[in-house]
Amino acid sequence: MPTSDPDGSATDLLEALAAAVAGRVLTDPASTEAYRRDQCLVADAGRPLAVVRAAGVDDVVAVLRLADEHRVPVVTRGAGSGLAGAANAVDDGLVLDVSGLDALSVDPVARTATVGPGVVNLDLDTAARAHGLFYAPDPGSRAYSSIGGNLATNAGGMCCAKYGVTADHALALTVVLPGGEVVRTGRTTRKDVVGLDLTRLLVGSEGTLGVVVEATVRLLPVPARTATAVLTFRDAAAAVDAVLAIGTVTTPSAVELMDATTVRAVNAMTRMGLDETPTLLVQCDGSDAAAEIAAVAALAQRHGALEVLHSDDEEEGRALMEARRVALTALERQGTVLLDDVCVPVHRLPELLGAIETAARAHGVLVGTFGHAADGNLHPTIVFDPASPGAAEAARACFDAIVDAALALDGTVSGEHGVGVLKAPYVARQVGAAEQALMRRVRAAFDPHGIMNPGRGY
């Protein structure tokens, strides 16, 4: 129960929630503590009035109806794997946990899957592969991030350059709006130009417009073959030159960059023994994958690659790509991390990489950079010791300098992690006042009382 509730409104809300969602309302601080924040440990998090663990759509309807009546903020939470604080609790608000909405069905004829927001990305892909299909969006957190969160942030991943992001695979949504109204958006047809595209609007809205309780997503046939190359270079600029050249001869399914700092961290964790120089991991898929990766390898050699390894063995390819998937975990072992998510036009990556190095030197912090080179989306990861005097301030200053550099290069402050709490102060630097006001008017049309994830996003 709230410690101070002079007018009884919080008590009334909790009693109504307990009646509507029996046995799944948590109020004890020891129980709610685990729901206070996502994986962005440096973003502020409040102390919720209660956590509601929804077991079905009716629970979500009840929570949003009661929250709207009582004008209480609602933060929707799935797996808690977010990296920008978008699922962090708000003081005296509700945390709505939708991880229990995890129904999953695959229609192999239509090549679609219908899923609840609590379905884990990798579980969806595994279910699809049983039918010779796959789910393309593959964030680095796919083994534990949920589809609801992927939709909320329009998550990307390694395969974005060829297959696009979550929005490119979301066909239809069922959404509960503030007040409890249920709406359905989109169609499972390949084409639909009737009215405004509400599905695209909802994907990436970070829980500010409503709660997705079901999604129908597009599946694709599993590629006939996959081939992988590991390419090392004298410096990151040379690696990016190779990226630009590769794009002129083929469209790989993944082109991932790790700088020397990141490779060293990966080696320390995995003992993989990779050359500790800037490294590209390139993957091609399809019937001509082996020929395409061989062409990539030859081109990389012409662009000064120090070492070239390529293979069309799928198991070996998965093992090589795992080095990139564990990059963040490897850097986290070296200290507290402040993870960035900036994106620039691909041809401006050398300038961004130079700016990251300059910022690291200027502020005296360690920065490991990795990310999706084929679409210009990098994750400079600032590693620091919060117990060291001035270290947190230096990390924040470096973070800010990197964001400024991305914007100066006609880039964006967030490519795939969302704005959340972490990036909210930077939104006004990227979008104009008129554009931000328009976004807020759209938000008010969905949520007139402003209860949905207040203070986050835009």
N, C-alpha and C positions, 0 to 999 in steps of 0.2 A: 504494500500500500504506500502511497505517497506520504512523505514525512510532513508536508504542509499542504492542506487542501481546504482552505477556509470556506469555500462555497460548495464543496462536496461534488464538484463536477468531475474531477478525476475519479473519485470513488464510484460515482454513478457509471462512468464509462467502463471501469474495470468490472463492475458487477454485470453490466450488459454484455461485455465481452465473454465473461465467464459463463453466462447463460447461452450465448450464441455459439461459442467455440469451446465446449466443455472439455476440460482436462488438457487443453493445449495453450493455455495462457500462463506465461512465466512472469513473475513480478519480483522474486527474490533476487537481490543484486548479485549473489553468488552464481545464480543460474543465468542471469542476463549478461553477465560480464563477457562471456564467450561470443556474444552477438554484437558487441559494441563497435567493432571495426573490421575492415577487410585487411588485405595484405599490405596496404600502404601504411606503414607504422608511423610515419612522420606527419600524417594528416590528423587534424583535430577530430575527436569523437566525443559525443555527448553521452549522457546516462538516460536510457529510455525509461519511460513509465512502465512499459511491458513489452514482452516479445510474444508474438502469436505465431504458433507453428501450424500453418494451414495444411489441412489434409485433402482439400478439394476446393472446387470453384465456389461452392456455397460459403465456405469459410472466408474466402477473399472478399466476396460480396458483402458479407456481414461486417467485416473489419472496415472496409472503405465506407460503407453506409454510416456506421457508428462514428468513425473518425471524422467524417464530413459534418455530421450533426454536432459533434462536440468541438469542431475546429482544432483537432489534434493532428500534428504532423505524422506522416507515415513514410518510413524508409523501407523499401522492398529489398530483400536479401535472398540470395541463392546459396552458392557454395562459399561465398566470402572470399573469392580468389581475385577480386578487383585490385587494381594497382593505383587508383587515384582517389580513394576514400569516398566513392559515390554511395557505398552501402554502409557508411559509418552512421551510427545512431545519432539522433538529435535529442537534446535534453527535453525530458518530459513528453517525448513522442512515442510512437509505436514502431517497433521493428516487425515487419511482416515477413516471416520465413516461408518461402514457397518451395524449398528443396524437396518437400514431400509430394509435390505434384509431379510425379515422375513416370506417368504412363508413356508407353512407346509402342508405336505400331508402324510397320513398313508396308507400303503398297508397291510391290516390285513391278507391276504392270504400269502404273502411273509414274513410277520412279519418284515417289515422294515418301516422306515419313511424317507422321503426326506425333508430336511430342509435347509433354508438359515442360514447364520451365526448369524443373529440377533434374531433368535428364542430363547426364554428364556427356560432354562432347564426344569423348572416345567411345562411350557405350553406344551412342547413336551410330558412329562410324562402324563399329564392330557389328552391330545388328544389320546395317546396310550391306556390309561385305558378305554376310551369309547368303545374300541374294545376288552377288556379283556386282554390287553397287557400292558407292562410297559417298561420304559427306565431306565436301571439299574444305570448308573453313577449318583451319587447324592451328589455333593459337598455341603458344608454347605451353600453356597450362591445360591443354586438352585432356589430360589424364584426370583432372579434377574440376575444371571449370564447367559450369552448367550452361545449358542453352539459353536460359532466361538471362543470365548475365552477358552471354555473347550477343544476344539481341539488344540488350540495354546499351551496350557500348559499341555496337556494330564492329565486333571483334574481327581481326584479320588473321594473320599467321604467315607461315612460310610460303604458302601457295598463292598468295594474293595476286602476284603479277600475272599469273595465268588464269586463275579461277575466280578472282575477286574476293570480296569480303562477305560478311554474314548477310548484309542486305541483298546481295545478288542471288542469294539462295532462299530467302524468306518469301514464300508465296502468299500465305494467308495467316492471320492472327486472330485469336479470340482474346479480348482485352476487357478488364473490368475498370471502369472509370470511377473517379471520386464520386461518392454518393451511391455506388453499387450498381450502376447501369452496365450491362454487358453488351459489347458491340463486336462485330466481326468485320474484318477488313481483308481486302485482296481476294484473289481467285487462284485456283490451281491450273488455270489455263496458261498457255505460254504468252498470250497477249491479252491486255486489258487496259483500255483507255477511258473507262467510265468514271468521271468525277476526279477528285483529287486523290493522289496516291497516299492514303493514310498509312498503309503498311510501311512505306519508306519513311514517313514522318515519325512513326513510333519507334522504328529501329534506330538505335543511337540516341534516344531521348533520355536515357539514364534514369528511368523511373519517375520522370517529372510529369508525365501525361496520363499514365494509367499503369495497370499491372497485367502483363501478358500471362495468361493462364493456359494457353495452348498455341502451338505454331505448327503449320504445315510447311515443310522445307523441301527443296529440290535435291534429288540425289542424281549422281552421274555414274555411268558404267566404269568399273575399275579398269584403269589403263592396262593394255596388254603386257607392257614391259616398263621397267624403271631402271635408270642408270644414273650413277653418281660420280662426281669428280671432286677432289680436294686439290685446291690450287694455293700455293703460297707465294708471297710477293715481298719485295724489299721494304715497301711502305704501303700505307693505306691508299694513298693517291694512285699508285700503280695498280692496285687491286680494282679501284673504281674505274680506271681507264679500261681495264679488261671487261668490267661489267657493261660499260657502254658498247664495247665492241661485240660482246656476246649477243646483245639485244639486236644487232643488225643481221645476225645469221639464224637465230632461232628464238623461240619463246620457252625458256625452261620453266618447269613447274616451281622451282625454288632457286634463288640465288641469295645465299646468306653470307654476311660478312662478320668476322670476328677480328678485332684488333689484337695486337701482341699481348696487351694486358689481360684481355679476356682469355686468350689461349693459355697463358700461363696459369690462370686460375682454374681452367678446365683440366689442365694436366695435373695440377696439385690435387684435385679432387678425384679424378678418374684414373690417373696413371696411364693415359692413352699414349703419351709420348709424341704428341703432335709438335711439329716445328713451331717454335714460339716467335712467329712472324705474322703479319697480317694475312689472314686466310679467308678464301672463298670456298663455300660448299655449294656446289651446283648440282641440281637434279633435273633430269629430263624424263618425261614419261610418254607412253604411246608406242605404237608398233615400230617406230624408227628411233627409239630412245638410245640404243647403243651407238648408232651412227651419229646422232646429234651430240652425244656426250663426247665422242671421239673428236668431232669437229670443234667442240668447245675446248677440249684439251689442247688441240693443235693451235687454236687461236690464242689461248692463254700463253703458250710458249712463245709465240710471236710478239706478245705484249710483255715479255720479261718475267714470266713466272719462274720462280726459283725451283719449285718442285711441282710436278704434276702427277697425280694418282687418279686413275679412273677405273670404274668397274661396272659391269652390268649385272652383278650378282645382287639380288634384292636384299638378302640378309646383310651382306656387307654394307650395302648402301644405307640401310636403317641404322646400323651401328655407327657409321660415320656421321649421319645427321644427328645422332643422339648427342654428339659433342656440342652442337649448337643449342639443342633443347635444354641442356643443363647449364647454359652459360650464366643465367641469373643466379641459380642455386650456387654455382661455384663462386661467384663474386660475393654472395651473401655470407659465405664461410669466412670472408676476410674482414668483415665488419658490418656496421649498419649501412644500408644502401638507400640512396635517393634516386629512384629510377625515372629517367626522362623518356619521352615518347614523341620525338619531333620528326617531321616529315618535310622534305624539300623536293623540288624537281630533281630527277636523278642526275642530270648533268651538273648540278650544283653540289653534289655530295662532297667533292674534294674541298670546296670552300667550307662546308659545314664541319668536316673532319678537322680542318685547320683551326677553325674557331673553337672546337671542343678542346683541342690540345692547348691552345692559347689560354682558354678559361681555366683549365686544370693547373697550368703553370702559375697563372696570375693569382689563384686562390689557394695554391699549395695543397691540393687534394688529389687523390687517386681516382681516375676515371677509366673504366673499362667500357668500350663501345662495341656493340653488336647489333644486328638487325637485318632488315629485309632490303638488301641493296638494290634489288631489281625494281622496287617501287619507291625508293628514296626514304624509307621509314627506318630510322635508327633509334636505338635505346642506349644513349650514354648513361652509364650507371655510376653514380658518385659513391665512393666507399669512404666511410669516415668512422671515427671513434667518438660517440656522443659524450663520453666521459672526459675527453680531452678539451681543455678550455679553448673556446672559439671555434671548435671543429664544426659544430652544427651550423653556425653562422657562415663559415666559409663554404660549406656544402650548399647552403641556400643561395649564396651569392654566385657560386659557380653554376648552379641550376638556372638561375635567372639570366646569367650571361649566355648560356646555351639557348634558352628560349628566345632571347633577343636576337641572337644570330640566325636562328631558323626563320624568324619573321622577316629579318632583313634580306633573306635569300628567297623571299616570296613563298615561304613555307607555312606550316601550321604547328600550333603548340601541342596538338595531339593527333596522331595518325590512327590509333586503334584502342587506346586504353580509356578514352573518355576524358571528361573535364573533372567531374567529381568535386571534391574539396581542393585537391592539390592544384589543379590548373585554373580554378575559378578566377583568381586574381588576374590572369593573363588574357581572359576572353576579350576584354575591351581593347587590348592592344591589337588583336587580330581582326575583329569585326567592327564596323562602324556603329555610331550611336543609333542611327535609324534602323540598321539591321538588327541590332540587339533589342531595340524596342519592339520591332515586329515579332521577333522570337517570343518575347514576353507576352505579347497580345495573343499569340497562338496558344501559349501555355495557359493563359487565363481562360481561353475558350474551353479547354479541356478541364481545367481545375480552377474554378472561379474563386474558391476560398483559399487557395494557395497551400494546400496541405501536403502535396506530393513532393517529397525530397527537397524541402525548401533550402535555399542557399547553395544548391549544387547546379552544375551545368552552366546555364546562361542567365 
